[in-house]
Amino acid sequence: MARRKRPEGTRAPNGASTIYFGKDGYWHGRVTVGVKDNGLPDRRHVMSKDEATVVEKVRKLERERDEGKVRKPGQRWTVEQWLNHWLESIVAPPSITENAHDAYRNAVRVHLIPGVGAHRLDKLAPEHLERLYRKMTKAGSSPGNAHQVHRTIRAALNEAMRRKHITENPAVLARAPKLDEPEVEPYSVDAVKRILEAAMQKRNGGRWAIALALGLRQGEALGLQWPDIDLDAGTLIVRRSRLRPKWQHGCSLASCGKRHAGHCPSRKPLRLDTGATKSKAGRRGIGLPDELVTLLKQHRAEQDRERLTAGQLWQESSYVFTSPTGRPLNPRTDHAEWKRLLKHAKVPDRRLHDARHTAATVLLLLKIPERTVMGVMGWSNTAMAARYQHIIAAIRRDVAQSVGGLLWRPAETVADAPTHGPEGDGPGLLNRPAQAI
């Protein structure tokens, strides 16, 4: 249907869209979509050799204006430019934790920029992201890694949409990689006893007792300082988390010959020793069992002896678990020590985080109220407890089967059951006459 032409000598009202044929041989369309920062009208321009194409573009701009989805004027970002800006200026610590920022940066640098960085930000499509996820999976990336990349680009594009650099988030429309929750595998009570017995033969044995009894995360346990613990009251407060060290060369142009900055004799730290807990719920107080209080008292006495032995080499840091010279433990070293401990205790090899799962399972088995368990474990939502329910149910069924096997055994196996109670003062449980109801 042909456009109705306006009578000659008349003008469109202020702010109305216009379409006209220019002297350059192109059709032009102009649409007022709002007001610029300086107060002048924000008038967008489209052009094409074909009039119908211009009409379609004008109508699209009008719809976006009416729905509040017009892209903000200014820099036309590429995906790479926006991701770098987002990392360095929007979500840089302390707005998020160092560990969260490291995870974002790894996803951006290793996968997103090489995979989709050259696309215009407003031209990125869900299909581009889905192809990237498939490519990662075929190259051997785990589903968890691919899902981390998906969460990263979704968060970055959500921010771009809030700032009106794009009108919709393609990562929300893209089909996310399927993520299977890792199975919770707590240790048995017997295995825990073997681990603790082996731990008592090593330095910092109390570190593993805290992991298995209280369920502290690795960073939380390594970040503990003596002022956080009241051994008289039997309480502990989690205030911080130990961060994995990051270094830069202290020499000129890596002249030390070391490839990794962490091995440079003049290395300089790039981050603090500790940071905030994983979430607000991570800052919490916990009561200590008497046995653990005793272990920590013994550990403090042993640390005092190490301080005297180290002499001037000792670096006072107030950390509960330290190296022989007083420095806080490196999480990598701590993880390697956990693996050696499992081998020494002759128990199945598991992740360090499974020590935390063990503590949570014990609390739930003891029927501690869910809200209390959340407080002890530092969970921020009840969904975490649901991950343990199938394990708790299975263990309780095993207990029920044991009870059933005892009470409903065939009669011939009960023949030798005692006919008197434990003190010999009356009939035993299985031989008492039935009581009237």
C-alpha positions in Angstrom: 0.0 0.0 0.0 1.5 3.3 -1.1 2.2 6.0 1.6 -0.2 8.9 1.6 1.7 12.1 0.7 1.3 15.2 2.8 -0.2 18.2 0.9 2.4 20.6 -0.5 3.3 23.5 1.7 2.6 21.7 5.0 5.0 20.4 7.6 4.9 17.4 9.9 4.3 18.3 13.6 7.3 18.6 15.8 8.7 15.2 16.9 6.8 13.3 14.2 8.7 10.7 12.0 9.6 11.7 8.5 10.4 9.8 5.3 11.7 11.5 2.2 13.6 10.9 -1.0 16.9 12.8 -1.0 19.0 14.3 -3.8 21.6 11.6 -3.2 19.2 9.0 -4.6 18.5 7.4 -1.2 15.3 7.2 0.9 15.8 8.7 4.3 13.8 8.2 7.5 14.1 10.2 10.8 12.5 9.3 14.1 12.6 11.2 17.4 13.1 8.6 20.1 13.8 10.8 23.2 16.0 13.5 24.5 19.8 13.5 24.6 21.9 14.2 27.7 22.3 17.8 26.6 18.5 18.4 26.3 18.3 18.3 22.5 16.0 15.8 20.7 17.5 12.4 20.1 16.6 12.0 16.4 17.7 8.7 14.7 18.4 8.4 11.0 18.0 5.4 8.7 18.5 5.2 4.9 18.2 2.8 2.0 17.8 2.7 -1.8 14.4 1.1 -1.2 11.5 3.1 0.2 9.8 0.0 1.8 13.0 -0.8 3.7 13.2 2.7 5.2 9.5 2.5 6.1 10.1 -0.8 7.9 13.2 0.6 9.8 11.2 3.7 10.8 8.3 1.6 12.2 10.8 -0.6 14.1 12.4 2.5 15.7 8.9 3.8 16.6 8.0 0.4 18.3 11.3 0.3 20.2 10.7 3.9 21.3 7.2 3.2 22.5 8.4 0.0 24.4 11.3 1.8 26.0 13.9 -0.4 24.2 15.8 2.1 22.1 19.5 1.6 22.2 21.4 4.4 23.9 23.2 6.7 21.5 27.0 6.9 21.6 29.8 4.3 21.3 29.0 1.2 19.3 30.6 -1.5 21.4 32.0 -4.7 20.2 31.5 -7.7 22.5 35.2 -7.6 23.3 35.2 -3.9 24.2 32.1 -4.2 26.4 33.5 -7.3 28.3 36.8 -5.5 29.0 35.0 -2.4 30.2 32.6 -4.5 32.3 35.5 -6.4 33.9 37.7 -3.4 34.6 35.2 -0.7 35.5 31.9 -2.2 36.6 32.5 -5.5 38.4 36.1 -4.8 39.6 36.7 -5.6 43.3 35.5 -4.6 45.8 32.1 -4.6 44.1 32.5 -8.4 43.9 35.0 -10.7 45.6 38.4 -11.4 44.2 37.6 -15.1 43.5 34.4 -14.2 41.7 36.3 -11.6 39.6 38.9 -14.2 38.7 36.2 -16.6 37.5 34.7 -13.9 35.3 38.1 -12.8 33.9 39.0 -16.4 33.1 35.8 -16.9 31.2 36.2 -13.7 29.3 39.9 -14.0 28.4 40.0 -17.7 27.6 36.6 -18.3 25.9 34.3 -15.3 25.3 36.7 -12.9 23.6 38.3 -15.5 21.3 34.9 -17.0 20.6 32.5 -14.1 20.1 34.5 -10.9 20.8 34.5 -9.5 17.3 30.7 -9.3 17.1 29.0 -5.9 17.5 27.3 -5.9 20.9 23.9 -5.2 19.5 24.3 -7.8 16.8 25.2 -10.7 19.1 22.7 -13.5 18.7 21.7 -16.5 20.9 23.0 -18.8 18.1 26.5 -17.4 18.3 26.6 -18.3 22.0 25.2 -21.8 21.5 27.8 -22.5 18.9 30.5 -21.3 21.3 29.2 -23.7 24.1 29.1 -26.6 21.7 32.7 -25.8 20.5 33.9 -25.7 24.1 32.3 -29.0 24.9 33.7 -30.7 21.8 37.2 -29.3 22.8 36.9 -31.1 26.1 35.6 -28.4 28.4 33.5 -29.7 31.3 29.8 -28.8 31.4 30.5 -26.8 34.6 33.1 -24.7 32.7 30.7 -24.1 29.8 28.0 -23.1 32.2 30.4 -20.6 33.9 31.0 -19.0 30.5 27.2 -18.8 30.0 26.7 -17.1 33.4 29.5 -14.6 32.8 28.1 -13.4 29.4 24.6 -13.3 30.8 25.7 -11.1 33.7 27.7 -8.8 31.4 24.9 -8.4 28.9 22.3 -7.8 31.7 24.4 -4.8 32.6 24.6 -3.6 29.0 20.8 -3.9 28.7 20.3 -1.9 32.0 22.4 0.8 30.5 20.5 0.6 27.2 23.5 -0.3 25.1 21.3 -3.3 23.9 17.6 -3.8 23.9 17.5 -7.5 24.8 19.9 -10.0 26.3 20.7 -12.9 23.8 22.3 -14.9 26.6 18.9 -15.2 28.2 17.4 -16.6 25.0 20.4 -18.9 24.4 20.0 -22.5 25.6 22.4 -22.9 28.5 24.7 -26.0 28.6 23.2 -28.7 30.7 24.8 -28.8 34.1 24.7 -31.9 36.3 25.0 -31.1 40.0 28.0 -33.0 41.4 26.9 -35.9 43.6 27.4 -35.2 47.3 29.7 -37.9 48.7 30.2 -37.6 52.4 32.7 -39.8 54.2 31.5 -42.6 56.5 32.0 -42.2 60.3 34.7 -44.9 60.1 36.6 -43.0 57.3 36.4 -39.8 59.3 37.9 -41.4 62.3 40.8 -42.8 60.2 41.4 -39.4 58.6 41.5 -37.7 62.0 43.8 -40.3 63.4 46.2 -39.8 60.5 45.8 -36.0 60.8 47.0 -36.0 64.5 50.3 -37.4 63.3 50.9 -34.3 61.1 51.5 -30.6 61.5 48.3 -28.5 61.6 46.2 -31.6 62.3 43.5 -29.4 63.9 42.9 -27.9 60.4 41.3 -31.1 59.2 39.4 -31.6 62.4 37.8 -28.2 61.8 37.0 -29.1 58.2 35.3 -32.4 59.1 33.6 -31.3 62.3 32.5 -27.8 61.4 32.3 -27.9 57.6 34.3 -24.7 57.0 35.3 -23.9 53.4 39.0 -24.1 52.6 39.4 -20.3 52.5 37.5 -19.9 55.7 39.6 -22.4 57.6 42.9 -21.0 56.3 41.7 -17.4 57.0 41.1 -18.1 60.7 43.1 -16.0 63.1 43.4 -16.5 66.9 41.3 -13.4 67.8 38.4 -15.2 66.0 38.5 -18.1 68.5 37.4 -17.9 72.1 38.6 -21.2 73.6 37.2 -20.4 77.0 33.7 -19.8 75.7 34.1 -22.6 73.0 33.1 -20.4 70.0 34.6 -19.4 66.7 33.6 -16.6 64.3 34.2 -16.8 60.5 35.2 -13.3 59.4 37.3 -13.7 56.2 38.5 -16.1 53.5 42.0 -16.9 52.5 42.7 -15.9 48.9 45.0 -17.8 46.5 48.2 -15.6 46.2 48.9 -13.8 42.9 52.3 -12.3 42.1 54.1 -10.1 39.7 57.8 -10.0 38.9 59.8 -7.7 41.1 62.8 -7.8 38.9 63.2 -5.9 35.6 61.6 -7.6 32.6 61.7 -11.0 34.3 65.5 -10.9 34.4 65.5 -13.5 37.2 65.0 -16.1 34.6 61.8 -17.5 36.3 58.9 -18.0 34.0 56.3 -17.7 36.8 56.2 -14.6 38.8 55.5 -16.6 42.0 59.0 -18.1 41.7 60.8 -14.7 41.3 63.1 -13.9 44.3 61.8 -10.3 44.2 58.2 -11.1 43.6 55.5 -8.6 44.6 51.9 -9.5 45.7 49.0 -8.4 43.5 46.3 -9.1 46.1 45.8 -9.2 49.9 46.1 -12.4 51.9 42.4 -12.5 52.7 39.1 -11.2 51.3 35.4 -11.3 52.3 33.5 -14.5 52.8 31.7 -16.1 49.9 28.4 -14.4 50.9 26.9 -12.4 53.7 25.7 -15.7 55.3 29.4 -16.8 55.4 30.1 -14.4 58.2 28.9 -16.5 61.2 29.6 -17.7 64.7 29.9 -21.4 65.4 30.1 -23.3 68.7 33.0 -25.7 69.2 32.8 -29.3 70.6 34.9 -29.8 73.7 37.1 -32.2 71.8 37.9 -29.6 69.2 38.6 -27.0 71.9 41.2 -29.4 73.4 42.8 -29.9 69.9 43.0 -26.2 69.3 44.7 -25.6 72.7 47.3 -28.3 71.8 47.7 -26.7 68.4 48.4 -23.3 69.9 51.0 -24.7 72.3 52.7 -26.4 69.3 52.7 -23.2 67.3 54.3 -21.4 70.3 57.1 -23.9 70.2 57.5 -23.4 66.5 57.8 -19.7 67.0 60.6 -20.1 69.4 62.4 -22.6 67.1 62.0 -20.3 64.0 63.4 -17.3 65.9 63.9 -14.3 63.6 62.6 -16.2 60.6 59.1 -16.2 62.2 56.6 -13.8 60.6 53.9 -12.9 63.1 50.5 -13.1 61.4 48.0 -14.3 64.0 46.8 -17.0 61.7 45.7 -20.2 63.3 47.2 -22.5 60.7 50.6 -21.4 59.3 53.8 -22.6 57.7 56.8 -23.4 60.1 57.8 -19.7 59.8 54.4 -18.2 60.6 53.1 -17.4 57.1 49.5 -18.2 56.2 49.1 -21.4 54.3 48.8 -21.4 50.5 45.5 -23.0 49.4 47.5 -25.0 46.7 49.8 -26.4 49.4 46.8 -27.1 51.6 45.0 -29.1 48.9 48.1 -31.1 48.2 48.4 -31.9 51.9 44.7 -33.1 51.9 45.5 -35.6 49.2 48.6 -36.9 51.1 46.4 -37.2 54.2 43.8 -39.3 52.4 46.5 -41.6 51.1 48.0 -42.0 54.5 44.6 -42.7 56.1 43.8 -45.3 53.4 40.4 -43.9 52.6 38.8 -43.2 49.1 40.2 -40.2 47.3 37.7 -37.3 47.4 37.7 -33.6 46.9 38.6 -31.3 49.8 35.1 -29.9 49.6 33.7 -33.3 50.4 34.9 -32.8 54.0 32.4 -30.0 54.1 29.7 -32.3 52.7 30.5 -34.7 55.5 29.9 -32.1 58.2 26.6 -31.0 56.7 25.4 -34.6 56.4 26.1 -35.3 60.1 24.2 -32.2 61.1 21.2 -33.2 59.1 21.3 -36.8 60.3 21.2 -35.5 63.9 17.9 -33.7 62.9 19.4 -30.3 63.7 16.8 -27.7 62.4 17.4 -26.7 58.8 17.8 -23.0 59.7 20.4 -23.9 62.3 22.3 -26.0 59.8 22.3 -23.1 57.3 23.8 -20.9 60.0 26.6 -23.3 60.8 27.4 -24.1 57.2 27.1 -20.5 56.0 24.4 -21.3 53.4 22.5 -18.4 52.0 19.4 -20.4 50.9 17.6 -23.6 51.7 18.2 -25.1 48.3 21.6 -26.3 49.5 20.0 -28.6 52.2 17.8 -30.2 49.5 21.0 -31.6 47.8 21.5 -33.8 50.8 18.0 -35.2 51.3 18.5 -38.3 49.1 21.6 -39.3 51.1 20.0 -38.6 54.5 16.9 -40.7 53.4 19.2 -43.6 52.3 21.1 -43.7 55.5 17.9 -43.6 57.6 16.5 -46.5 55.5 19.6 -48.5 56.3 19.0 -47.8 60.0 15.4 -48.8 59.7 16.4 -52.1 58.0 18.8 -52.8 60.8 16.0 -52.3 63.4 13.6 -54.4 61.3 16.2 -57.2 61.0 16.6 -57.3 64.8 12.9 -57.3 65.8 11.5 -59.4 63.1 14.1 -62.2 62.8 12.8 -65.7 62.4 11.8 -67.3 65.7 14.6 -69.9 65.7 17.3 -67.2 65.7 15.7 -65.6 68.8 15.8 -68.8 70.8 19.0 -67.9 72.5 17.9 -64.4 73.4 18.2 -63.6 77.1 15.1 -64.3 79.2 16.0 -61.7 81.7 16.7 -58.0 81.6 20.2 -56.7 81.8 20.2 -56.7 85.6 18.6 -60.2 85.8 15.5 -58.7 87.6 12.8 -59.7 85.2 11.8 -61.0 81.7 13.7 -59.7 78.7 12.2 -57.5 76.1 11.4 -60.4 73.7 9.9 -62.7 76.4 7.7 -60.3 78.3 3.9 -61.1 78.1 1.8 -58.8 75.9 0.3 -55.9 77.8 -3.4 -55.2 77.5 -4.3 -52.1 75.5 
